[in-house]
Amino acid sequence: MKISNILKILLIQIILISGCGHSSKTTLIIYSPHGKDLLDYFKEKFEAVHPDIDVQWLDMGSQDCLDRIRSERTNPQADIWWGAPSSLFEQAGKEGLLAIYAPSWKNSAPPEERSTQDYWYGTFLTPEVIAYNSTMLTHEQAPHDWYELIEPKWRDSLVIREPLASGTMRTIFCTLIQREAQRTGSIDSGFAWLQKLDANTKSYCADETQLYLKLTRHEASVTLWNMPDIMLQSQIHHYPFAFNIPTSGTPSLTDAIALVNGSKHEDAAKLFYEFTTSSASAIDAAQKFFRIPVRSDIDSTQLPSWMRVPIPRMNVDWAGVAANEKKWMQRWSDRVKTAK
């Protein structure tokens, strides 16, 4: 077992033990890849309204969230899973890992942004972008579309988050495989494209913190990541990051939320679910954390002006991505990825 996984298990145990020492409070466990800034903000806001509930979150990659919930199937530790591409939530729903729950705003969720069986609902739309170190490249110099990334001039210029643990990177890779297959009629062309991308990749990072550091330290100049995180790191933490939205279109994935099946604190989990997905919270997330809300009933005048500008979207068969993601990523790991 990896050391990072052992540490996460120990952290969960510490949280649960410490929760037992405060019998007057309910300890609510959240698994999420959303990061400290957003998670701390909503923890504080929620606890101010519900002082009898102690929210504890564990920040881990999207795929790690799913793997952890799978491993705890017989004795669930988490109450809520908040954040990951909807394709991962679809897998979890089919495996019986999620509880059925329809939020109070269900009619404001577009049909394509929710589970047909109420296992999960979309919270944010997350466009994937080509990001770069703005002290190394200008907007004009940085790649503007996916095909540019495999040009020889970008050899050893890319740093990429390890895809097997990252829902964001799994989604980017799978949609690019699918795009090439649609263009050529052969799935092999998608893997051939990723092989060229791998040749231009200097290193893969275990987590997003390492990704940000390597990009900042000029170890590489370009990466692929999601737009909200790049904006947050640039505007809140002042990292020298900028991005280009791919001109041919980008996969704009649905980021979701769900109750964990068998949660020990279902009532408290529902309160947190409703609180963090309310219209007020959606506006907060948009204004403070650059998150594009899924809900169709949000007053657009309350959102940042850039959210009203259409983003070119890639034509994606999301059902196909969900059905093939596991085997495609295993093939990439076994046959394409080289040691970095």
C-alpha positions in Angstrom: 0.0 0.0 0.0 1.4 3.4 -0.9 2.5 5.6 2.0 0.1 8.4 0.9 -2.8 6.0 1.2 -1.6 4.8 4.7 -1.5 8.4 5.8 -5.0 9.1 4.6 -6.3 6.1 6.5 -4.6 7.3 9.6 -6.0 10.8 9.1 -9.5 9.4 8.8 -9.1 7.4 12.0 -7.8 10.5 13.9 -10.7 12.5 12.7 -13.2 9.9 13.8 -11.5 9.4 17.2 -11.4 13.2 17.8 -15.1 13.4 16.8 -16.0 10.8 19.4 -14.5 13.2 22.0 -17.1 15.9 21.2 -20.4 14.0 21.8 -22.5 17.1 21.4 -21.4 17.5 17.8 -21.9 15.4 14.7 -18.7 14.8 12.7 -19.4 15.0 9.0 -16.7 13.6 6.7 -16.3 15.0 3.2 -14.1 13.5 0.5 -13.2 16.1 -2.2 -10.6 17.3 -4.7 -11.8 20.9 -4.4 -8.8 22.1 -2.4 -8.3 23.9 0.9 -9.5 27.4 -0.2 -13.0 26.3 -1.3 -13.4 23.6 1.3 -12.3 25.7 4.3 -14.6 28.5 3.1 -17.7 26.3 2.9 -16.8 24.5 6.1 -16.8 27.8 8.0 -20.0 29.1 6.4 -21.9 25.9 7.0 -20.7 25.5 10.7 -21.8 29.1 11.4 -25.4 28.0 10.5 -25.1 24.5 12.0 -22.8 24.8 15.0 -23.8 21.3 16.1 -22.0 19.8 13.1 -18.3 19.5 12.8 -17.2 19.3 9.1 -14.0 17.5 8.4 -12.8 17.2 4.8 -10.1 15.1 3.2 -8.6 16.7 0.0 -7.5 14.0 -2.5 -7.7 13.4 -6.3 -11.0 12.5 -7.9 -10.0 9.0 -8.7 -8.6 8.6 -5.2 -12.0 9.6 -3.8 -13.7 6.9 -5.8 -11.1 4.3 -4.9 -11.4 5.2 -1.2 -15.2 4.9 -1.2 -14.9 1.6 -3.0 -12.5 0.2 -0.4 -14.8 1.3 2.4 -17.9 -0.1 0.9 -18.7 -2.4 3.9 -17.9 0.3 6.4 -18.3 3.7 4.9 -16.3 6.5 6.5 -17.3 9.4 4.3 -20.7 11.0 4.3 -20.4 13.1 1.1 -18.3 12.9 -2.0 -18.1 16.5 -3.4 -16.2 16.9 -6.6 -15.1 14.8 -9.6 -16.2 14.4 -13.2 -19.7 13.0 -13.6 -18.2 9.9 -15.4 -16.7 8.8 -12.0 -20.0 9.4 -10.2 -21.7 7.3 -12.9 -19.4 4.4 -12.1 -20.0 4.8 -8.4 -23.7 4.8 -8.8 -23.7 1.6 -10.9 -21.6 0.0 -8.2 -24.1 0.9 -5.4 -21.7 3.2 -3.7 -24.0 6.3 -3.8 -27.3 6.9 -2.0 -30.3 8.1 -4.0 -31.1 11.7 -3.2 -32.9 14.5 -5.2 -32.0 18.0 -3.9 -34.7 20.7 -3.5 -33.4 22.3 -6.7 -33.6 19.2 -8.9 -35.8 20.9 -11.5 -33.1 23.5 -12.1 -30.5 20.8 -13.1 -30.4 20.3 -16.9 -31.1 16.6 -17.7 -27.5 16.0 -19.0 -26.0 17.4 -15.7 -27.6 14.9 -13.3 -28.0 11.2 -12.7 -31.2 9.7 -14.2 -31.5 7.7 -11.0 -30.7 10.6 -8.6 -27.4 9.2 -7.5 -25.6 12.5 -8.3 -26.2 16.0 -9.4 -23.9 18.4 -11.2 -22.6 21.4 -9.2 -20.1 23.1 -11.6 -19.1 23.1 -15.2 -15.4 22.8 -15.5 -13.6 23.6 -18.8 -10.2 22.1 -19.4 -7.5 24.4 -20.8 -3.9 24.6 -21.9 -2.2 26.5 -19.1 1.3 28.0 -19.1 3.9 29.9 -17.0 3.2 33.5 -18.1 6.8 34.5 -17.2 8.1 32.0 -19.7 5.6 32.3 -22.5 3.3 35.0 -23.8 -0.4 34.4 -24.8 0.7 34.3 -28.5 3.7 32.0 -27.9 1.7 29.4 -25.8 -0.1 26.6 -27.5 -3.7 27.6 -28.6 -5.0 24.1 -29.5 -4.6 20.5 -28.6 -2.8 19.5 -31.8 0.0 22.1 -31.1 1.0 20.2 -28.0 2.5 17.3 -29.9 4.7 19.5 -32.1 8.4 18.8 -31.7 9.1 22.3 -30.4 7.3 21.4 -27.2 9.6 18.5 -26.4 10.3 18.4 -22.6 8.1 21.5 -22.1 5.1 19.8 -20.6 4.4 18.8 -17.0 1.3 16.8 -16.4 -0.6 15.7 -13.3 -0.5 11.9 -13.0 -3.7 10.8 -14.9 -4.5 7.6 -13.0 -5.2 9.4 -9.8 -6.8 12.5 -11.3 -10.3 12.7 -12.6 -9.4 15.9 -14.5 -6.6 14.3 -16.4 -8.5 11.1 -17.0 -11.2 13.2 -18.6 -8.9 15.2 -20.7 -7.0 12.1 -22.0 -10.2 10.1 -22.6 -11.9 12.9 -24.5 -8.8 13.4 -26.7 -8.7 9.6 -27.4 -12.3 9.8 -28.4 -11.8 12.9 -30.5 -9.1 11.2 -32.5 -11.2 8.0 -32.9 -14.1 10.1 -34.2 -11.8 11.8 -36.7 -10.0 8.7 -38.0 -12.4 5.8 -37.2 -9.8 4.0 -35.2 -9.2 4.1 -31.4 -5.5 3.4 -32.0 -5.1 6.9 -33.4 -6.1 8.3 -30.0 -3.3 6.4 -28.3 -0.9 7.3 -31.0 -1.7 11.0 -30.3 -1.1 10.4 -26.5 2.2 8.7 -27.3 3.4 11.9 -29.0 2.1 13.9 -26.0 4.1 11.6 -23.7 7.2 12.3 -25.8 6.8 16.0 -25.1 6.1 15.5 -21.4 9.1 16.1 -19.1 7.4 14.7 -15.9 4.2 13.5 -14.3 3.2 14.9 -10.9 1.7 12.9 -8.0 -0.6 15.8 -7.1 -1.6 19.3 -8.2 0.7 21.0 -5.6 3.7 19.5 -7.3 2.3 20.5 -10.7 2.0 24.1 -9.6 5.5 24.1 -8.1 7.2 22.6 -11.2 5.4 25.1 -13.5 6.4 28.0 -11.2 10.0 26.9 -10.9 10.4 26.8 -14.7 10.9 23.1 -14.8 8.3 23.1 -17.6 6.3 25.8 -19.3 3.0 24.2 -20.2 0.4 21.9 -18.7 -3.2 20.7 -19.1 -5.5 21.5 -16.3 -8.9 22.9 -15.4 -9.7 26.5 -15.8 -11.1 27.3 -12.3 -8.0 26.0 -10.6 -5.6 27.9 -12.9 -7.6 31.1 -12.3 -7.6 30.6 -8.5 -3.9 29.9 -8.3 -3.2 33.0 -10.5 -5.5 35.5 -9.0 -5.7 34.4 -5.3 -2.2 32.8 -4.8 -0.4 34.9 -7.4 1.2 32.1 -9.3 2.5 33.2 -12.7 -0.2 31.2 -14.6 -2.3 32.0 -17.6 -4.2 29.8 -20.0 -5.6 29.4 -23.5 -9.0 27.8 -24.2 -8.4 25.3 -27.1 -9.7 26.9 -30.2 -11.2 23.6 -31.6 -13.2 23.2 -28.4 -12.7 21.9 -24.9 -14.3 19.1 -22.8 -16.3 21.0 -20.2 -16.9 18.3 -17.7 -19.7 18.3 -15.1 -18.4 18.4 -11.5 -20.8 16.6 -9.2 -21.8 15.9 -5.6 -23.4 12.8 -4.0 -24.3 11.2 -0.7 -22.3 8.1 0.1 -24.4 5.0 0.5 -24.4 3.8 4.1 -23.4 7.2 5.5 -23.6 7.2 9.3 -24.8 10.8 9.3 -27.4 11.0 6.5 -29.4 13.9 7.9 -26.4 16.1 8.5 -25.1 15.1 5.0 -28.3 16.3 3.4 -28.0 19.6 5.2 -24.5 20.1 3.9 -25.5 19.0 0.4 -28.4 21.5 0.3 -26.3 24.3 1.8 -23.3 24.0 -0.6 -25.5 23.6 -3.7 -27.9 26.5 -2.8 -28.2 29.4 -5.3 -26.4 31.6 -2.8 -23.5 29.1 -2.5 -23.4 28.8 -6.3 -22.9 32.5 -6.6 -20.3 32.5 -3.8 -18.4 29.8 -5.6 -18.6 31.7 -8.9 -17.4 35.0 -7.4 -14.7 33.7 -5.1 -13.5 30.5 -6.7 -14.2 30.9 -10.4 -16.7 28.0 -10.5 -19.3 28.0 -13.2 -22.7 26.9 -11.8 -24.7 24.1 -13.3 -28.0 25.3 -11.9 -30.1 27.0 -14.6 -32.0 29.3 -12.2 -29.0 31.4 -11.1 -29.3 35.1 -11.8 -26.6 35.7 -14.4 -26.1 39.3 -13.3 -24.7 37.9 -10.0 -22.0 36.0 -11.9 -18.6 37.3 -13.1 -18.9 38.8 -16.6 -16.5 36.3 -18.1 -19.0 33.5 -17.3 -21.4 35.0 -19.7 -19.0 34.5 -22.7 -19.6 31.2 -24.5 -16.8 28.7 -24.3 -16.2 26.5 -27.4 -17.1 23.0 -26.3 -15.7 19.7 -27.7 -18.3 17.3 -29.0 -18.0 14.5 -26.3 -19.9 11.3 -25.9 -19.9 11.3 -22.1 -21.5 7.9 -21.9 -18.7 6.5 -24.1 -16.1 8.1 -21.8 -17.7 6.6 -18.7 -17.9 3.2 -20.3 -14.3 3.1 -21.6 -12.4 5.3 -19.1 -11.0 2.5 -17.0 -9.7 0.3 -19.8 -8.4 3.3 -21.8 -6.4 4.6 -18.9 -5.0 1.2 -18.2 -3.9 0.8 -21.8 -2.3 4.3 -21.6 -0.5 3.3 -18.4 0.7 -0.1 -19.8 1.6 0.8 -23.4 2.0 4.5 -23.7 3.4 6.2 -20.6 7.2 6.2 -20.3 9.1 6.6 -17.1 9.8 10.3 -16.4 
